[in-house]
Amino acid sequence: MSRVEATHPLVECGALELDRRGTDGVDIVLAWEPRTNRVAVAVVDERTSDRFLIEVDPANALDAFYHPYAYVSSRTHDETDAVGAGIR
């Protein structure tokens, strides 16, 4: 486990990076915020400049990490919502 890198949107809440993967310009990070026990998946697509954050139930963390686009419609937070929730 490592702290999420300084440029990542999850860093300001002190989230710990649990896993990271990247393919073809898409970077996906699974992070956990220990103070609140919140889990989130952050996706950055450098090709399209899309960025989104999905707060997920810890029981679904690995599934969301491997299939983040399946979780987008109902669980995506824009940056304002993510800040308010304490995960960024």
N, C-alpha and C positions, 0 to 999 in steps of 0.2 A: 504494500500500500504506500502511496506517496501523496503528498499534497498536490492538488491540481495546479498546473503551471500558471504563472502570473497573468498570462494573457487570456486565460480561459474564463468564460462567463460564470463559472461556478466558484471561482476563487474567493470572492469577497465574503462569502458566508463561512469560509473555513472548511469547505467540503473536502473529503478525502477521495482521491481517485482510486477506485477499486479495479478498474480495467479500462483498456483503451484499444481501439482497433481502427485501422484506416485502409481504405481501398479506393483507388482511382479518384483522389481528391476529396473523399468524404471521410471526416474524422468523427468518431463516435466515442464518447466517454461515459462510463458508468461511475457515478459519484454518490457518496453517502455523507450526510451531514450528521455527525454524532450527537450534537446537542439536542436535535429534534427527532432523530432517527428517520429523517426523510431521505428518500432515494430518488435520484433523477438520472435521466439519460440526456446528454447534450449532443446534438448533431450539428456539424458545420460542414457545408458543402461548398468548397472553394470554387467549383465550376460555375455554380449558379448564384453564389453569395447567400444562399439560404442558411439560416441559423434558427434552431428551435430547441426548446427545453421541454422534456416530458417528465413530470413528476409521476412516479409509479409506486404502487404498493410493493413493499420489499419482497413479498412472495413472488412477484412477477418480474423482479429486477433482471434476471438473466434473459428471460424471454424478450423483454423490452430492449435489452442491449443488443441482442442478435436480430431483432425484427422491429426496429424503432418506428418504421413507417406504418406498421399495423396499429400503433398506439397513438398516432398523430391526431386523428379527428376528435377524440374526446378528452385527451389529456394534455394537449399542448398549451403552454403558457407563453404569452408574449413577454417581452423583457419587463414591462411594468408589473404584470402579475407575478412574475418570478421574484422580483425584488420584494414585493409585498409579502410573499410567502416565505421569505427568508432563504430562498435558494436562488442563486444567480449564476 
